[in-house]
Amino acid sequence: MFDIGIGEIMVLAVVGLLVFGPERLPKAAADAARMLRNVRAMAANARKDLADSAGLDLGEAADTVRGLADLHPRRLATGLFAADDSSDDRASDGTSAAPSAPTVARPAFDPDAT
C-alpha cells in the first residue's frame, strides 16, 4: 500500500525516538494505531451510510465485479484451449460414449507444400 522499505522504517523509528524519546514512543505509537483504527471505522461507516441513503446494494456491485473477472483474457484462453475432460462424455458402463460434436479431421502434413 505505501511501498516502504526496511531502511525507511528504520529511519522513521530513529526520528520517532529523537522526537518522542524512549519513554513516550510506545504510547505515541499506540495512540497513532488507535487513531488509524478510528479513521478506518469512520470511513467504513460513511461508505455504508452513503450506500444506504442512496438505496444501493453494494453486494450486487461486488458480485458484478467478480463476474467481470471471468472475462480476463487469460481465463478466456484457458477455457477455450483446455481439454474437455468432463464426465458426461463417458457412458455409465465406463466406456467412452459418442462425442456430441463432430470431430474435424486434421489435414495431413505435406513437407513439399511448404
Backbone as CSV, one residue per row, in Angstrom:
resi,resn,N_x,N_y,N_z,CA_x,CA_y,CA_z,C_x,C_y,C_z
1,MET,0.826,-1.189,0.000,0.000,0.000,0.000,0.872,1.255,0.000
2,PHE,1.876,1.316,0.903,2.693,2.510,0.997,4.046,2.341,0.318
3,ASP,4.455,1.122,0.008,5.735,0.840,-0.639,6.896,1.415,0.168
4,ILE,6.961,1.007,1.447,8.011,1.462,2.359,8.949,0.300,2.615
5,GLY,10.243,0.541,2.487,11.239,-0.488,2.707,11.719,-0.525,4.147
6,ILE,12.583,-1.500,4.433,13.120,-1.676,5.789,13.950,-0.460,6.205
7,GLY,14.760,0.066,5.304,15.596,1.227,5.640,14.762,2.440,6.009
8,GLU,13.670,2.651,5.275,12.803,3.796,5.571,12.096,3.628,6.914
9,ILE,11.728,2.397,7.245,11.094,2.141,8.548,12.093,2.412,9.671
10,MET,13.337,2.015,9.460,14.355,2.262,10.490,14.594,3.759,10.667
11,VAL,14.611,4.513,9.579,14.783,5.969,9.679,13.616,6.579,10.443
12,LEU,12.396,6.129,10.157,11.226,6.636,10.880,11.300,6.292,12.369
13,ALA,11.800,5.090,12.700,11.932,4.702,14.106,12.957,5.584,14.824
14,VAL,14.062,5.874,14.164,15.085,6.732,14.772,14.551,8.142,14.966
15,VAL,13.851,8.663,13.970,13.257,10.002,14.094,12.228,10.015,15.218
16,GLY,11.427,8.940,15.305,10.457,8.841,16.395,11.119,8.825,17.754
17,LEU,12.232,8.110,17.867,12.977,8.097,19.131,13.519,9.471,19.474
18,LEU,14.012,10.193,18.473,14.550,11.524,18.727,13.454,12.519,19.099
19,VAL,12.289,12.412,18.467,11.208,13.374,18.720,10.509,13.072,20.036
20,PHE,10.123,11.812,20.246,9.321,11.476,21.426,10.151,10.981,22.601
21,GLY,11.300,10.415,22.350,12.098,9.848,23.434,11.667,8.423,23.700
22,PRO,12.529,7.662,24.344,12.212,6.244,24.576,11.069,6.021,25.564
23,GLU,10.764,7.004,26.411,9.692,6.824,27.389,8.318,7.007,26.760
24,ARG,8.193,7.995,25.869,6.885,8.316,25.308,6.615,7.667,23.956
25,LEU,7.606,7.019,23.323,7.419,6.433,21.986,6.379,5.309,21.965
26,PRO,6.363,4.355,22.916,5.332,3.308,22.871,3.910,3.868,22.992
27,LYS,3.727,4.873,23.843,2.403,5.477,23.993,2.002,6.222,22.724
28,ALA,2.952,6.906,22.086,2.654,7.625,20.841,2.298,6.646,19.725
29,ALA,2.988,5.505,19.652,2.682,4.502,18.630,1.294,3.902,18.873
30,ALA,0.964,3.638,20.120,-0.356,3.096,20.440,-1.454,4.106,20.100
31,ASP,-1.220,5.381,20.404,-2.200,6.417,20.075,-2.382,6.549,18.560
32,ALA,-1.279,6.446,17.806,-1.367,6.535,16.346,-2.142,5.353,15.782
33,ALA,-1.906,4.154,16.308,-2.637,2.974,15.852,-4.123,3.084,16.176
34,ARG,-4.448,3.590,17.367,-5.847,3.769,17.759,-6.533,4.797,16.854
35,MET,-5.836,5.889,16.524,-6.401,6.912,15.655,-6.627,6.363,14.246
36,LEU,-5.683,5.570,13.733,-5.840,4.971,12.411,-7.028,4.014,12.383
37,ARG,-7.208,3.232,13.437,-8.351,2.324,13.530,-9.665,3.103,13.541
38,ASN,-9.705,4.233,14.259,-10.918,5.062,14.296,-11.219,5.674,12.932
39,VAL,-10.183,6.113,12.229,-10.387,6.698,10.890,-10.927,5.646,9.935
40,ARG,-10.396,4.432,9.984,-10.900,3.353,9.120,-12.350,3.025,9.445
41,ALA,-12.695,2.985,10.729,-14.077,2.697,11.116,-15.013,3.813,10.645
42,MET,-14.578,5.067,10.761,-15.409,6.180,10.288,-15.599,6.111,8.776
43,ALA,-14.563,5.752,8.037,-14.683,5.645,6.581,-15.640,4.518,6.202
44,ALA,-15.564,3.395,6.895,-16.473,2.279,6.602,-17.913,2.664,6.917
45,ASN,-18.122,3.359,8.034,-19.481,3.789,8.379,-20.005,4.823,7.385
46,ALA,-19.152,5.728,6.946,-19.586,6.731,5.967,-19.960,6.068,4.651
47,ARG,-19.178,5.100,4.207,-19.492,4.387,2.962,-20.822,3.642,3.096
48,LYS,-21.034,3.000,4.254,-22.280,2.266,4.484,-23.471,3.218,4.534
49,ASP,-23.311,4.353,5.204,-24.396,5.332,5.281,-24.735,5.907,3.915
50,LEU,-23.722,6.203,3.107,-23.977,6.723,1.760,-24.679,5.688,0.893
51,ALA,-24.266,4.446,0.998,-24.906,3.393,0.204,-26.350,3.192,0.655
52,ASP,-26.595,3.254,1.968,-27.959,3.090,2.471,-28.856,4.250,2.060
53,SER,-28.347,5.470,2.127,-29.164,6.626,1.775,-29.430,6.695,0.274
54,ALA,-28.511,6.176,-0.538,-28.707,6.175,-1.995,-29.519,4.974,-2.437
55,GLY,-29.745,4.020,-1.554,-30.510,2.837,-1.907,-29.725,1.850,-2.754
56,LEU,-28.407,1.881,-2.643,-27.560,0.983,-3.417,-27.308,-0.298,-2.640
57,ASP,-27.228,-1.399,-3.380,-26.850,-2.669,-2.779,-25.425,-2.963,-3.216
58,LEU,-24.472,-2.759,-2.314,-23.069,-2.948,-2.657,-22.732,-4.408,-2.877
59,GLY,-23.538,-5.321,-2.352,-23.301,-6.745,-2.578,-23.467,-7.106,-4.038
60,GLU,-24.486,-6.540,-4.687,-24.691,-6.807,-6.113,-23.543,-6.225,-6.935
61,ALA,-23.072,-5.050,-6.570,-21.964,-4.435,-7.296,-20.703,-5.278,-7.153
62,ALA,-20.455,-5.807,-5.969,-19.279,-6.652,-5.759,-19.400,-7.942,-6.562
63,ASP,-20.607,-8.523,-6.628,-20.805,-9.728,-7.432,-20.580,-9.449,-8.910
64,THR,-21.002,-8.269,-9.376,-20.794,-7.898,-10.773,-19.312,-7.772,-11.082
65,VAL,-18.562,-7.161,-10.176,-17.124,-7.010,-10.382,-16.448,-8.372,-10.389
66,ARG,-16.867,-9.282,-9.512,-16.293,-10.627,-9.504,-16.639,-11.369,-10.797
67,GLY,-17.836,-11.121,-11.330,-18.227,-11.740,-12.591,-17.398,-11.244,-13.754
68,LEU,-16.955,-10.003,-13.689,-16.110,-9.461,-14.755,-14.732,-10.118,-14.776
69,ALA,-14.327,-10.697,-13.667,-13.032,-11.373,-13.623,-13.009,-12.578,-14.554
70,ASP,-14.170,-13.154,-14.854,-14.226,-14.280,-15.780,-13.909,-13.856,-17.203
71,LEU,-13.958,-12.560,-17.488,-13.682,-12.070,-18.831,-12.208,-11.725,-19.050
72,HIS,-11.367,-12.065,-18.096,-9.933,-11.822,-18.242,-9.427,-12.669,-19.408
73,PRO,-8.613,-12.094,-20.293,-8.162,-12.839,-21.478,-7.472,-14.164,-21.151
74,ARG,-6.708,-14.213,-20.083,-6.026,-15.464,-19.746,-7.038,-16.545,-19.382
75,ARG,-8.078,-16.179,-18.628,-9.100,-17.167,-18.279,-9.901,-17.587,-19.497
76,LEU,-10.181,-16.641,-20.383,-10.903,-16.995,-21.599,-10.089,-17.968,-22.441
77,ALA,-8.809,-17.687,-22.608,-7.963,-18.568,-23.408,-7.837,-19.937,-22.763
78,THR,-7.710,-19.971,-21.453,-7.602,-21.248,-20.765,-8.871,-22.052,-20.960
79,GLY,-10.013,-21.387,-20.875,-11.279,-22.090,-21.061,-11.471,-22.571,-22.489
80,LEU,-10.967,-21.821,-23.459,-11.145,-22.208,-24.856,-10.206,-23.332,-25.262
81,PHE,-8.966,-23.295,-24.776,-7.972,-24.247,-25.242,-7.760,-25.423,-24.303
82,ALA,-8.418,-25.432,-23.180,-8.251,-26.536,-22.238,-8.955,-27.770,-22.779
83,ALA,-8.401,-28.911,-22.472,-9.024,-30.165,-22.893,-10.298,-30.368,-22.097
84,ASP,-11.321,-30.815,-22.758,-12.609,-31.036,-22.106,-12.605,-32.432,-21.519
85,ASP,-12.395,-32.523,-20.221,-12.364,-33.808,-19.535,-13.611,-33.981,-18.689
86,SER,-14.753,-33.608,-19.222,-15.981,-33.708,-18.443,-16.413,-35.158,-18.351
87,SER,-17.119,-35.485,-17.296,-17.543,-36.860,-17.054,-18.798,-37.218,-17.835
88,ASP,-19.451,-36.256,-18.472,-20.697,-36.570,-19.168,-20.459,-37.232,-20.520
89,ASP,-19.212,-37.283,-21.031,-18.980,-37.936,-22.306,-18.568,-39.397,-22.128
90,ARG,-18.726,-39.920,-20.940,-18.490,-41.341,-20.687,-19.821,-42.010,-20.398
91,ALA,-19.973,-43.181,-20.922,-21.203,-43.944,-20.689,-21.178,-44.493,-19.266
92,SER,-22.303,-44.981,-18.812,-22.402,-45.463,-17.436,-21.587,-46.727,-17.206
93,ASP,-21.275,-47.490,-18.245,-20.505,-48.706,-18.055,-18.997,-48.470,-18.125
94,GLY,-18.557,-47.208,-18.246,-17.138,-46.889,-18.228,-16.540,-46.741,-19.607
95,THR,-17.271,-47.107,-20.642,-16.746,-46.934,-21.988,-17.023,-45.529,-22.462
96,SER,-16.300,-45.112,-23.450,-16.458,-43.762,-23.962,-17.685,-43.690,-24.853
97,ALA,-18.516,-42.702,-24.613,-19.708,-42.512,-25.422,-19.340,-41.756,-26.687
98,ALA,-20.250,-41.709,-27.622,-20.011,-40.992,-28.869,-19.944,-39.508,-28.579
99,PRO,-19.020,-38.779,-29.216,-18.924,-37.338,-28.958,-20.158,-36.617,-29.473
100,SER,-20.539,-35.576,-28.768,-21.740,-34.840,-29.142,-21.498,-33.953,-30.354
101,ALA,-20.274,-33.459,-30.528,-19.961,-32.613,-31.676,-19.093,-33.406,-32.645
102,PRO,-19.277,-33.191,-33.927,-18.447,-33.931,-34.884,-16.995,-33.490,-34.776
103,THR,-16.103,-34.453,-34.876,-14.687,-34.131,-34.800,-14.179,-33.796,-36.193
104,VAL,-13.303,-32.834,-36.238,-12.737,-32.392,-37.507,-11.428,-33.115,-37.713
105,ALA,-11.268,-33.756,-38.865,-10.038,-34.488,-39.162,-8.933,-33.489,-39.468
106,ARG,-7.782,-33.743,-38.935,-6.636,-32.874,-39.153,-6.019,-33.193,-40.509
107,PRO,-5.750,-32.177,-41.310,-5.161,-32.464,-42.631,-3.759,-33.043,-42.487
108,ALA,-3.399,-33.865,-43.451,-2.088,-34.489,-43.426,-1.014,-33.441,-43.699
109,PHE,0.144,-33.634,-43.093,1.241,-32.705,-43.262,1.986,-33.043,-44.548
110,ASP,2.180,-32.070,-45.386,2.900,-32.252,-46.651,4.139,-31.370,-46.635
111,PRO,5.347,-31.940,-46.451,6.537,-31.103,-46.373,6.856,-30.401,-47.691
112,ASP,6.404,-30.969,-48.820,6.687,-30.333,-50.111,5.809,-29.108,-50.346
113,ALA,4.726,-28.995,-49.638,3.821,-27.872,-49.844,4.309,-26.605,-49.143
114,THR,5.253,-26.747,-48.229,5.712,-25.573,-47.508,6.907,-24.914,-48.107
